[in-house]
Amino acid sequence: MSANVRFLKRVIGSQCRLAMVVKANAYGHGIEQVLPMACKAGVDTFAVASCHEAAEVAEVRDPDTRIIIMGILYDDDLAWAVESGIEFYCFDLDRLEKAAEVAAGLGKQAIVHLEVESGGNRTGLAAADLPDALKILRTRARHLRFAGLCSHLAGAETFANHFRIRKQLDRFEAARKRVWKGKTRPEAVHLASSAAALGMPAAAYDLVRIGTAAYGIWPSPDVHNLYLANSSGRKHNPLERVLSWKTDVMQVKDVAQGEFVGYGTAFEASRDMRIAVIPLGYANGYPRGMSNRGHVLIHGRKAPVIGSVNMNMFMVDVSNIPRTGVGDEVVLIGRQKKNVISLRSFTEFTSALNNEFVSRLPTAIPRRIVR
């Protein structure tokens, strides 16, 4: 992870801060495991999607790190957030007023980021409400700390969306200029995610919110190809994948020609075969779409998935992998000897985004740091 953070800091420059997005259990990697590594790599700001996630981060963060809630924060949790110094987005006037009210009752400042609508049409303060929001921030400054002005780009990772993204950039810049005309200015301006930080320098203001790339995953082929086109002989892939996913063989057995494997008739043995049973399935995050399509690594060789992926197990063909036995290591994602199974092998077969796939990995899967 340290190598990824160093690379990303070089990309965004020394005048721009990096906030690491650790929502969805740190994109499936595990908050408890990721936070210490990220802090050691020099990350001092973490962004999450909810109050629940903020509480998880607060349990394991370094004392001086900052936490920003970008999504849902119920009124019942506002006091905890303000009391704990947790920063949060305000995307309507009611939330801004409520934050000031709660902070006044506690004798503290609520640390807020004003999210404006730039064309994503998700969350965001309407342009017509911006003057009123700035007035609240100005008149209630004793209890509202204006930490950030922000918005979110609607798909910067895909070049086909860039006609829309350019409009968003213009709208956000117009909002920023309106704010700058007044006396109330934020401590930071932020708009860019991993894709925009890597591919759209104009979107990087004072802070960028890096998710996918911090874990060594390119946001999309478009963004990676753009980097390669502009790399001028630099490292082909400066991002290092953080995640490996492994299990072991549950059972090995012989299957006669003409026998079916697993549920239904998805796979019929065309010859006498030797198969290995793998003890996880779609309930453990291994996509059912990999049925008869995926591969795992055993003894450094690819073993094809045969039959349907079940809820808690699936089968692979090890006829050509001698000495496969119970307890042998099985690599689902990662390297074994000279072979590699990448995230892309999953996303290409299942039409899932990289983010979607890793964030679905259940928290029940044991995670450990390997140095």
Beta strands, then each sheet from edge to edge (+ up, - down):
strand 1: 17-21
strand 2: 45-50
strand 3: 66-72
strand 4: 87-90
strand 5: 110-115
strand 6: 144-150
strand 7: 188-190
strand 8: 207-210
strand 9: 245-248
strand 10: 251-255
strand 11: 273-278
strand 12: 295-298
strand 13: 301-306
strand 14: 314-317
strand 15: 329-336
strand 16: 339-341
sheet 1: 7+ 6+ 5+ 4+ 3+ 2+ 1+ 8+
sheet 2: 9+ 15- 16+
sheet 3: 10+ 11- 14+ 13- 12+
end
